[in-house]
C-alpha cells in the first residue's frame, strides 16, 4: 500500500484572537481542512479527517486554533495517495498566499512504526518549521 499526502498551508487576511500572548504578538491563528484522498483503498479514507484533526488538535493545544478558515491566518489543506504498502506525504506551507515551506514524507506499512506515530511526526515537523520561520511562537 502506498499513500501520498500533500499538505498545503495558506493564510487568509482575517484572524481571531489567540490565547497566548506570544501568539497574539504574531497575530497567529490556524485551521486545518479535511484532506482529499486522490487514490487508494476505502480503508484509508479516514485519513482525510484524521490528518486535519491531528493538526487542529495541535493548534488547539497551542491556543491558536481558529474557528474556521474565515478566522484563520494559516490554513492547512492537502491531498494523499495510497498505493501498495506505502504512504507518501507532501506539504506546502504559506502565509498570505505566499509559500514558506515544502515538505515530503513516506510511510511504509512494513516498517516498525505504525501509521499514527507517523502522522504525529509529520505534524510535529511542520510545526517545528513554522516555529523556526517565526510564523508561530516556540513552545
C-alpha positions in Angstrom: 0.0 0.0 0.0 1.3 3.5 -0.9 -0.3 6.7 0.2 0.7 10.1 -1.0 -0.3 13.0 1.2 0.0 16.7 0.2 -0.4 19.3 2.9 -0.8 23.0 1.9 -0.6 25.9 4.3 -2.2 29.1 3.1 -3.3 32.2 5.1 -6.3 34.5 4.9 -6.4 38.1 6.0 -8.9 37.8 8.8 -7.9 36.4 12.2 -9.4 35.7 15.6 -7.7 36.5 19.0 -5.3 33.7 20.0 -5.0 32.7 23.7 -1.2 33.0 24.2 0.4 36.5 24.4 3.3 35.5 22.2 0.9 34.2 19.6 -1.1 37.4 19.9 2.0 39.4 19.1 2.4 37.3 16.0 -1.3 37.6 15.2 -1.5 33.9 14.5 -4.5 31.7 14.2 -4.6 28.4 12.3 -7.1 25.9 10.9 -6.8 22.6 9.0 -9.4 21.4 6.4 -10.1 17.8 5.6 -7.5 16.3 3.2 -8.5 15.0 -0.2 -7.9 11.3 -1.0 -6.7 11.1 -4.6 -6.5 7.3 -4.8 -6.3 4.2 -2.7 -8.4 1.7 -0.8 -11.5 2.8 1.1 -10.0 1.6 4.4 -7.7 4.7 4.2 -10.5 7.2 3.7 -10.4 8.1 7.4 -7.0 9.8 6.8 -9.0 12.7 5.2 -10.4 13.8 8.5 -7.7 12.2 10.7 -4.9 14.4 9.4 -6.9 17.6 9.8 -8.0 16.6 13.3 -4.4 15.9 14.2 -3.3 19.4 13.0 -6.3 21.1 14.6 -5.7 19.3 17.9 -2.1 20.6 17.9 -3.3 24.1 17.1 -5.8 23.9 19.9 -3.1 22.9 22.4 -1.1 25.9 21.4 -4.1 28.2 21.7 -4.1 29.3 18.1 -6.9 27.2 16.7 -9.3 29.3 14.6 -13.0 28.5 14.4 -12.9 28.3 10.6 -10.9 29.3 7.5 -12.5 32.7 7.7 -10.9 33.5 11.0 -7.5 31.7 10.4 -4.3 33.4 9.2 -2.7 30.0 8.4 -4.9 27.4 6.7 -3.8 23.8 6.2 -5.2 21.6 3.4 -3.8 18.6 1.5 -4.1 15.5 -0.6 -2.9 11.9 -0.2 -2.5 8.9 -2.4 -2.5 5.3 -1.1 -0.5 2.7 -3.2 0.8 -0.7 -2.4 2.3 -0.7 1.1 3.4 3.0 1.3 2.1 6.4 2.1 3.9 9.4 0.7 3.1 12.8 2.2 4.0 16.1 0.7 3.2 19.6 2.1 3.4 23.2 1.1 3.2 26.0 3.7 2.4 29.6 3.2 1.3 32.9 4.7 -0.9 35.4 2.9 -0.9 33.1 -0.2 3.0 33.1 0.0 4.7 29.7 0.3 7.1 29.4 3.2 7.9 25.6 3.1 7.6 22.4 1.2 7.6 19.0 2.9 7.6 15.4 1.9 7.3 12.2 3.9 6.9 8.5 3.2 5.4 5.7 5.4 5.8 2.1 4.6 3.4 -0.4 6.2 6.2 -2.9 6.5 8.2 -0.5 8.8 8.2 -0.9 12.6 6.4 2.4 13.1 2.6 2.3 13.0 0.6 4.9 11.0 -0.5 7.2 13.9 3.0 7.9 15.2 3.9 8.7 11.5 1.0 11.3 11.4 2.1 12.8 14.7 5.7 13.1 13.5 4.7 14.8 10.2 2.5 17.4 12.1 5.4 18.0 14.5 7.9 18.5 11.6 5.6 21.2 10.0 5.0 22.8 13.4 8.8 23.0 14.1 9.4 24.6 10.7 6.6 27.1 11.4 8.3 27.9 14.7 11.8 28.2 13.1 10.5 30.6 10.5 8.7 32.7 13.1 5.1 32.0 12.0 4.2 30.6 15.4 6.0 31.0 18.7 8.4 28.5 20.1 7.0 26.3 22.9 
